[in-house]
Amino acid sequence: MGIVSATGRSGLNILGRDGFENFIQTDASINPGNSGGALIDAEGRLVGINTAIISRTGGNMGIGFAVPSTMAHSVLVSLVTTGRVQRGFLGVNISDLNADMAEAFGTTETQGALIQEVVENMPADVAGLRRGDIIVRFNNMRVRNANDLRLAVGQTPPGSETSVEIIRRGERMTLTVNLSDSDDAAVANSAGEWVTGVDIANLDADTREAHNIPANVNGVIVTQVASNSPHARVLRPGMVIIEINDRPATDVREARQLLRRGANKLYVFQRGSFGYLAIRVN
């Protein structure tokens, strides 16, 4: 028994950078082994699926998180009907809108998702969305921040025709977007963060030439490593990751999928030499 102290918790990195987080926070006792159990209300109705806790001891400290039952249900339906989790895909890079950004863009609206980049030939591009547009409603649902939009798009079936209300240069307008499937999206193979503080990208002719990578070496290339990354002592820019846990890292998408919690074995190429490395992912 306990209370719900917050809903819509996100940015906790419990499910990783690419996880869809929309947690219910509660002080009801959730302990190791409870994951997957039911979070119910006083009348026995399912509210959420217990998922994670924050704890320094490994036991309950009064901060637990559950996936909302509506979100779990949408995943269940997708698995039953298609055999996999299908998520809608818009094709934009977005950020939160703050007061300073709103003023700079000439609007009094202080909530929304600011489009930083539109991926070419993806649904947003086809529909006419542009860099600098502020998305304030998606399918008539209020968009307060970037996470709101990401969750709304991700839980909308691919192929759906959706309305997107935007602010462009101070004027409101509504566009219609046909979402694609995130699994088929080109952005899934684009550059981006792979593990904390480490960016990777697919190998192409330019990167091969720049780093003197032979034609017979295939994989993904490390493009940037932050100085405060926990992997900064192991991974270096220009390093090619050929295999992850004995399976080929053919592209960025595959490299993300092959990671597992705990120690990961990497087979890499760097400065003319091949070798094994290990990184730990928590």
C-alpha beads as a LAMMPS data file, in Angstrom:
LAMMPS data file: protein, C-alpha beads

282 atoms
281 bonds

1 atom types
1 bond types

-500.0 500.0 xlo xhi
-500.0 500.0 ylo yhi
-500.0 500.0 zlo zhi

Masses

1 110.0

Atoms # bond

1 1 1 0.000 0.000 0.000
2 1 1 1.128 3.538 -0.678
3 1 1 0.411 6.745 -2.539
4 1 1 1.060 7.892 -6.074
5 1 1 3.332 10.897 -5.755
6 1 1 3.818 11.648 -9.459
7 1 1 2.784 10.580 -12.940
8 1 1 4.449 11.077 -16.278
9 1 1 7.958 10.671 -14.822
10 1 1 10.547 10.582 -17.590
11 1 1 14.226 11.311 -18.177
12 1 1 15.223 8.794 -15.486
13 1 1 17.286 6.704 -17.925
14 1 1 15.884 3.525 -16.373
15 1 1 15.223 2.071 -19.814
16 1 1 18.221 3.672 -21.505
17 1 1 18.475 6.718 -23.717
18 1 1 16.020 5.355 -26.291
19 1 1 13.524 3.961 -23.765
20 1 1 9.938 5.212 -23.674
21 1 1 9.541 6.462 -20.101
22 1 1 6.191 7.585 -18.718
23 1 1 6.309 6.185 -15.195
24 1 1 3.913 6.316 -12.280
25 1 1 5.935 7.085 -9.133
26 1 1 4.768 5.517 -5.876
27 1 1 5.980 4.722 -2.374
28 1 1 4.087 1.415 -2.349
29 1 1 6.662 -1.283 -1.591
30 1 1 8.332 -2.498 -4.768
31 1 1 11.291 -4.795 -4.164
32 1 1 13.625 -6.884 -6.339
33 1 1 11.513 -9.666 -7.808
34 1 1 8.347 -7.550 -7.966
35 1 1 8.960 -6.359 -11.525
36 1 1 6.061 -7.336 -13.738
37 1 1 3.685 -7.374 -10.777
38 1 1 0.470 -5.392 -10.642
39 1 1 0.064 -1.914 -9.204
40 1 1 -3.641 -1.675 -8.352
41 1 1 -5.887 1.010 -6.892
42 1 1 -8.062 0.702 -3.788
43 1 1 -10.824 -0.958 -5.835
44 1 1 -8.533 -3.589 -7.326
45 1 1 -8.282 -2.022 -10.777
46 1 1 -4.994 -2.390 -12.619
47 1 1 -3.148 0.940 -12.744
48 1 1 0.367 -0.041 -13.719
49 1 1 3.027 -2.724 -14.081
50 1 1 5.813 -2.495 -11.473
51 1 1 9.117 -1.848 -13.204
52 1 1 11.926 -0.330 -11.153
53 1 1 13.018 1.199 -7.860
54 1 1 15.557 3.774 -6.744
55 1 1 17.545 2.265 -3.895
56 1 1 20.953 2.542 -2.275
57 1 1 20.519 -0.742 -0.411
58 1 1 18.777 -2.931 -2.974
59 1 1 15.544 -2.874 -0.954
60 1 1 12.528 -0.604 -0.967
61 1 1 13.295 3.013 -0.046
62 1 1 9.906 4.445 -0.946
63 1 1 10.630 5.395 -4.556
64 1 1 9.237 2.956 -7.089
65 1 1 8.126 3.237 -10.692
66 1 1 5.421 1.474 -12.698
67 1 1 4.563 1.543 -16.391
68 1 1 0.964 2.806 -16.824
69 1 1 -1.442 -0.012 -17.664
70 1 1 -2.655 1.828 -20.783
71 1 1 0.896 1.939 -22.121
72 1 1 1.467 -1.732 -21.305
73 1 1 -1.827 -2.610 -22.991
74 1 1 -0.844 -0.892 -26.247
75 1 1 2.390 -2.908 -26.294
76 1 1 0.466 -6.127 -25.615
77 1 1 -1.971 -5.481 -28.464
78 1 1 0.887 -4.766 -30.868
79 1 1 2.697 -7.978 -29.893
80 1 1 -0.432 -10.106 -30.282
81 1 1 -1.506 -8.634 -33.610
82 1 1 1.855 -8.125 -35.338
83 1 1 4.375 -10.195 -33.357
84 1 1 6.455 -7.142 -32.484
85 1 1 6.165 -3.728 -30.888
86 1 1 5.282 -1.233 -33.591
87 1 1 5.829 2.447 -32.882
88 1 1 4.871 5.418 -34.989
89 1 1 7.702 7.501 -36.399
90 1 1 7.630 11.211 -37.240
91 1 1 11.210 11.929 -38.307
92 1 1 12.267 14.957 -36.269
93 1 1 14.867 15.811 -33.657
94 1 1 13.204 17.857 -30.917
95 1 1 13.902 19.665 -27.670
96 1 1 11.872 21.276 -24.893
97 1 1 10.678 24.834 -25.311
98 1 1 11.711 27.187 -22.501
99 1 1 10.848 30.834 -21.851
100 1 1 13.975 32.239 -23.489
101 1 1 13.556 30.057 -26.555
102 1 1 9.877 31.028 -26.822
103 1 1 10.767 34.728 -26.727
104 1 1 13.507 34.227 -29.310
105 1 1 11.000 32.510 -31.618
106 1 1 8.445 35.272 -31.121
107 1 1 5.739 33.400 -29.240
108 1 1 4.131 33.682 -25.837
109 1 1 3.678 29.902 -25.741
110 1 1 6.035 28.417 -23.160
111 1 1 5.160 24.748 -23.630
112 1 1 5.749 22.573 -26.643
113 1 1 8.385 20.652 -28.587
114 1 1 10.808 22.656 -30.712
115 1 1 11.894 20.976 -33.959
116 1 1 15.686 21.129 -34.175
117 1 1 15.984 19.040 -37.332
118 1 1 13.681 17.406 -39.881
119 1 1 14.917 14.134 -41.372
120 1 1 14.748 14.230 -45.156
121 1 1 12.005 12.161 -46.819
122 1 1 10.531 11.109 -43.480
123 1 1 6.840 11.757 -42.521
124 1 1 7.449 15.199 -40.990
125 1 1 9.371 16.338 -44.067
126 1 1 6.699 15.028 -46.431
127 1 1 3.971 16.785 -44.409
128 1 1 5.761 20.127 -44.567
129 1 1 7.112 20.454 -41.025
130 1 1 10.224 22.623 -40.803
131 1 1 13.157 23.278 -38.525
132 1 1 12.092 25.915 -35.990
133 1 1 8.429 24.850 -35.866
134 1 1 6.998 24.460 -32.364
135 1 1 4.654 21.480 -31.984
136 1 1 1.945 22.291 -29.411
137 1 1 -0.657 19.602 -30.128
138 1 1 -0.479 16.092 -31.561
139 1 1 -3.732 14.338 -32.454
140 1 1 -5.562 16.944 -30.338
141 1 1 -3.404 16.087 -27.330
142 1 1 -1.553 18.916 -25.606
143 1 1 2.232 18.700 -26.080
144 1 1 3.966 20.176 -23.028
145 1 1 7.509 19.080 -23.849
146 1 1 9.622 16.859 -26.085
147 1 1 8.879 13.727 -24.068
148 1 1 5.118 14.262 -24.425
149 1 1 5.506 14.287 -28.191
150 1 1 7.848 11.304 -28.260
151 1 1 5.434 9.209 -26.193
152 1 1 2.403 10.264 -28.221
153 1 1 4.076 9.460 -31.540
154 1 1 5.516 6.186 -30.265
155 1 1 2.133 4.941 -29.085
156 1 1 0.391 5.823 -32.347
157 1 1 0.248 2.931 -34.856
158 1 1 2.378 3.310 -38.008
159 1 1 0.316 4.357 -40.996
160 1 1 -1.970 6.532 -38.895
161 1 1 -3.010 9.903 -40.285
162 1 1 -2.517 12.398 -37.498
163 1 1 -3.013 16.129 -37.020
164 1 1 -0.081 18.212 -35.786
165 1 1 -0.669 21.773 -34.569
166 1 1 2.386 23.980 -34.790
167 1 1 3.498 27.555 -34.240
168 1 1 5.581 28.904 -37.109
169 1 1 6.896 32.454 -36.868
170 1 1 4.210 33.308 -34.352
171 1 1 1.322 31.877 -36.380
172 1 1 -0.616 28.703 -35.575
173 1 1 -1.353 26.133 -38.248
174 1 1 -2.346 22.479 -38.431
175 1 1 -0.707 19.925 -40.713
176 1 1 -1.608 16.294 -41.447
177 1 1 1.115 13.677 -41.076
178 1 1 1.112 9.999 -42.034
179 1 1 3.359 8.238 -39.529
180 1 1 5.769 5.535 -40.658
181 1 1 7.178 2.607 -38.699
182 1 1 10.184 3.374 -36.508
183 1 1 11.750 0.036 -37.505
184 1 1 11.766 1.155 -41.131
185 1 1 12.977 4.672 -40.433
186 1 1 16.277 5.767 -41.875
187 1 1 17.024 7.690 -38.688
188 1 1 17.386 4.411 -36.805
189 1 1 20.654 3.996 -38.638
190 1 1 21.814 7.596 -38.270
191 1 1 24.557 8.870 -36.019
192 1 1 23.821 9.255 -32.344
193 1 1 24.663 8.261 -28.816
194 1 1 25.255 4.548 -28.378
195 1 1 26.301 4.263 -24.747
196 1 1 26.683 7.072 -22.227
197 1 1 28.881 9.783 -23.717
198 1 1 29.798 7.789 -26.843
199 1 1 28.466 8.610 -30.325
200 1 1 28.689 6.202 -33.237
201 1 1 27.806 6.289 -36.938
202 1 1 27.682 3.979 -39.925
203 1 1 30.856 3.610 -41.958
204 1 1 30.894 5.409 -45.296
205 1 1 33.498 6.315 -47.903
206 1 1 34.356 9.626 -46.244
207 1 1 34.957 8.165 -42.785
208 1 1 36.979 5.285 -44.241
209 1 1 39.244 7.751 -46.013
210 1 1 39.520 10.115 -43.057
211 1 1 40.562 7.332 -40.651
212 1 1 42.391 5.089 -43.150
213 1 1 40.049 2.153 -42.614
214 1 1 40.552 -0.768 -45.044
215 1 1 37.682 -1.896 -47.264
216 1 1 37.554 -5.305 -45.560
217 1 1 36.800 -3.754 -42.151
218 1 1 33.064 -3.373 -41.556
219 1 1 31.078 -2.155 -38.585
220 1 1 30.232 1.157 -36.931
221 1 1 32.679 3.931 -36.156
222 1 1 33.037 5.814 -32.883
223 1 1 32.694 9.498 -33.778
224 1 1 32.872 11.163 -30.377
225 1 1 33.674 10.262 -26.756
226 1 1 32.864 12.731 -23.984
227 1 1 35.635 13.301 -21.461
228 1 1 33.277 12.395 -18.598
229 1 1 31.997 9.230 -20.266
230 1 1 32.466 6.072 -18.167
231 1 1 33.859 4.490 -21.349
232 1 1 36.401 7.231 -22.126
233 1 1 39.355 5.037 -21.119
234 1 1 38.306 2.237 -23.447
235 1 1 36.735 3.765 -26.543
236 1 1 38.351 6.333 -28.851
237 1 1 37.102 8.381 -31.841
238 1 1 37.986 6.636 -35.098
239 1 1 37.690 3.161 -33.567
240 1 1 35.597 0.717 -35.616
241 1 1 33.378 -1.659 -33.651
242 1 1 33.196 -4.823 -35.759
243 1 1 31.416 -7.228 -33.390
244 1 1 29.433 -6.923 -30.184
245 1 1 29.111 -10.076 -28.101
246 1 1 30.346 -12.174 -31.063
247 1 1 27.736 -10.827 -33.483
248 1 1 28.459 -8.412 -36.372
249 1 1 27.642 -4.755 -35.698
250 1 1 26.492 -4.107 -39.252
251 1 1 24.985 -0.682 -38.567
252 1 1 23.976 1.689 -35.770
253 1 1 20.630 -0.005 -35.224
254 1 1 22.247 -3.416 -34.868
255 1 1 24.919 -2.002 -32.534
256 1 1 22.211 -0.701 -30.218
257 1 1 20.248 -3.939 -30.252
258 1 1 23.274 -6.140 -29.507
259 1 1 24.107 -4.396 -26.223
260 1 1 23.101 -6.100 -23.002
261 1 1 23.245 -5.201 -19.338
262 1 1 26.544 -6.009 -17.679
263 1 1 29.820 -6.701 -19.481
264 1 1 29.829 -6.549 -23.292
265 1 1 32.588 -8.020 -25.474
266 1 1 33.689 -5.850 -28.405
267 1 1 35.914 -6.786 -31.330
268 1 1 37.383 -3.584 -32.748
269 1 1 39.772 -2.117 -35.301
270 1 1 41.943 0.875 -34.467
271 1 1 45.124 2.288 -35.968
272 1 1 45.770 -0.784 -38.077
273 1 1 45.203 -3.349 -35.323
274 1 1 42.386 -5.690 -34.333
275 1 1 41.547 -6.613 -30.746
276 1 1 39.005 -7.285 -28.028
277 1 1 37.675 -4.778 -25.499
278 1 1 34.997 -4.916 -22.840
279 1 1 32.558 -2.255 -21.662
280 1 1 30.007 -2.484 -18.878
281 1 1 26.483 -1.187 -19.432
282 1 1 24.251 -0.641 -16.402

Bonds

1 1 1 2
2 1 2 3
3 1 3 4
4 1 4 5
5 1 5 6
6 1 6 7
7 1 7 8
8 1 8 9
9 1 9 10
10 1 10 11
11 1 11 12
12 1 12 13
13 1 13 14
14 1 14 15
15 1 15 16
16 1 16 17
17 1 17 18
18 1 18 19
19 1 19 20
20 1 20 21
21 1 21 22
22 1 22 23
23 1 23 24
24 1 24 25
25 1 25 26
26 1 26 27
27 1 27 28
28 1 28 29
29 1 29 30
30 1 30 31
31 1 31 32
32 1 32 33
33 1 33 34
34 1 34 35
35 1 35 36
36 1 36 37
37 1 37 38
38 1 38 39
39 1 39 40
40 1 40 41
41 1 41 42
42 1 42 43
43 1 43 44
44 1 44 45
45 1 45 46
46 1 46 47
47 1 47 48
48 1 48 49
49 1 49 50
50 1 50 51
51 1 51 52
52 1 52 53
53 1 53 54
54 1 54 55
55 1 55 56
56 1 56 57
57 1 57 58
58 1 58 59
59 1 59 60
60 1 60 61
61 1 61 62
62 1 62 63
63 1 63 64
64 1 64 65
65 1 65 66
66 1 66 67
67 1 67 68
68 1 68 69
69 1 69 70
70 1 70 71
71 1 71 72
72 1 72 73
73 1 73 74
74 1 74 75
75 1 75 76
76 1 76 77
77 1 77 78
78 1 78 79
79 1 79 80
80 1 80 81
81 1 81 82
82 1 82 83
83 1 83 84
84 1 84 85
85 1 85 86
86 1 86 87
87 1 87 88
88 1 88 89
89 1 89 90
90 1 90 91
91 1 91 92
92 1 92 93
93 1 93 94
94 1 94 95
95 1 95 96
96 1 96 97
97 1 97 98
98 1 98 99
99 1 99 100
100 1 100 101
101 1 101 102
102 1 102 103
103 1 103 104
104 1 104 105
105 1 105 106
106 1 106 107
107 1 107 108
108 1 108 109
109 1 109 110
110 1 110 111
111 1 111 112
112 1 112 113
113 1 113 114
114 1 114 115
115 1 115 116
116 1 116 117
117 1 117 118
118 1 118 119
119 1 119 120
120 1 120 121
121 1 121 122
122 1 122 123
123 1 123 124
124 1 124 125
125 1 125 126
126 1 126 127
127 1 127 128
128 1 128 129
129 1 129 130
130 1 130 131
131 1 131 132
132 1 132 133
133 1 133 134
134 1 134 135
135 1 135 136
136 1 136 137
137 1 137 138
138 1 138 139
139 1 139 140
140 1 140 141
141 1 141 142
142 1 142 143
143 1 143 144
144 1 144 145
145 1 145 146
146 1 146 147
147 1 147 148
148 1 148 149
149 1 149 150
150 1 150 151
151 1 151 152
152 1 152 153
153 1 153 154
154 1 154 155
155 1 155 156
156 1 156 157
157 1 157 158
158 1 158 159
159 1 159 160
160 1 160 161
161 1 161 162
162 1 162 163
163 1 163 164
164 1 164 165
165 1 165 166
166 1 166 167
167 1 167 168
168 1 168 169
169 1 169 170
170 1 170 171
171 1 171 172
172 1 172 173
173 1 173 174
174 1 174 175
175 1 175 176
176 1 176 177
177 1 177 178
178 1 178 179
179 1 179 180
180 1 180 181
181 1 181 182
182 1 182 183
183 1 183 184
184 1 184 185
185 1 185 186
186 1 186 187
187 1 187 188
188 1 188 189
189 1 189 190
190 1 190 191
191 1 191 192
192 1 192 193
193 1 193 194
194 1 194 195
195 1 195 196
196 1 196 197
197 1 197 198
198 1 198 199
199 1 199 200
200 1 200 201
201 1 201 202
202 1 202 203
203 1 203 204
204 1 204 205
205 1 205 206
206 1 206 207
207 1 207 208
208 1 208 209
209 1 209 210
210 1 210 211
211 1 211 212
212 1 212 213
213 1 213 214
214 1 214 215
215 1 215 216
216 1 216 217
217 1 217 218
218 1 218 219
219 1 219 220
220 1 220 221
221 1 221 222
222 1 222 223
223 1 223 224
224 1 224 225
225 1 225 226
226 1 226 227
227 1 227 228
228 1 228 229
229 1 229 230
230 1 230 231
231 1 231 232
232 1 232 233
233 1 233 234
234 1 234 235
235 1 235 236
236 1 236 237
237 1 237 238
238 1 238 239
239 1 239 240
240 1 240 241
241 1 241 242
242 1 242 243
243 1 243 244
244 1 244 245
245 1 245 246
246 1 246 247
247 1 247 248
248 1 248 249
249 1 249 250
250 1 250 251
251 1 251 252
252 1 252 253
253 1 253 254
254 1 254 255
255 1 255 256
256 1 256 257
257 1 257 258
258 1 258 259
259 1 259 260
260 1 260 261
261 1 261 262
262 1 262 263
263 1 263 264
264 1 264 265
265 1 265 266
266 1 266 267
267 1 267 268
268 1 268 269
269 1 269 270
270 1 270 271
271 1 271 272
272 1 272 273
273 1 273 274
274 1 274 275
275 1 275 276
276 1 276 277
277 1 277 278
278 1 278 279
279 1 279 280
280 1 280 281
281 1 281 282
